[in-house]
Amino acid sequence: MGSFFQDVIDLLRGKKILKSKVKSYGDNEVSVPKHPKLYVEIHGEGNKVYIPKTGRAFTGRVQIGTADCPVKNCIVSVGEDSGAFEVEILLLEDDSEVTIGKDCMLSSGIKLSCTDTHSILDKEGSLLNVGKFIRLGDHIWVGADVKILKNVSIASGCVVGTGSVVAKSFDMPNCVIAGNPARVVKTDISWDVKRPNHYILEPKKP
């Protein structure tokens, strides 16, 4: 049954219809969950966006290319059980990618910018600031208002502190990264989605 007719049936049954807003200008592949606060806009050809349709909610905006600068062969891929609250993901260069691993948690106001948006050239006119990737490993917690810039990878198990600006890669797993510019401030950590009070009330295991 077509989605339009299913929507009519759901309305008659009093169900609330949740739809993501997807605009694709070109031949692109998009597979995302239905959520009224998820926006995807693509200009170009051969681009792919994959966000799991089950698990934690993933909201925000994915922008690949623009009307005056279409791009090709870009990828946005999110792993299972990863969630986000009003994240912004931006790709404006051919063949660039943003990948988020499994079981990641992204807080509000986060920006993943796989581009500087404008060009920096050397004296011969060659481009110096090519944006190619942002790669987040598995089980990463990114605090509110963090900015992660182009060509950055972060290892699994890390925590990125609120308000940090991450401009370089961090290959050490299980550490806390914080500051502007971000640096490692604590190592050999783990994190849990449970509230701190859970561990205050529960006796520490031997």
Secondary structure, 3 states (H helix, E strand, C coil): CCHHHHHHHHHHCCCCCCCCEEEEECCCEEECCCCCCEEEEEEEECCEEECCCCCCCEEEEEEECECCECEECCEEEECCCCEEEEEEEEECCCCCEEEECCCCEECCCCEEECCCCCCCECCCCCECCCCCEEEECCCCEECCCCEECCCEEECCCCEECCCCEECCCECCCCEEEEECCEEEEEECCCCCCCCHHHHHHCCCCC
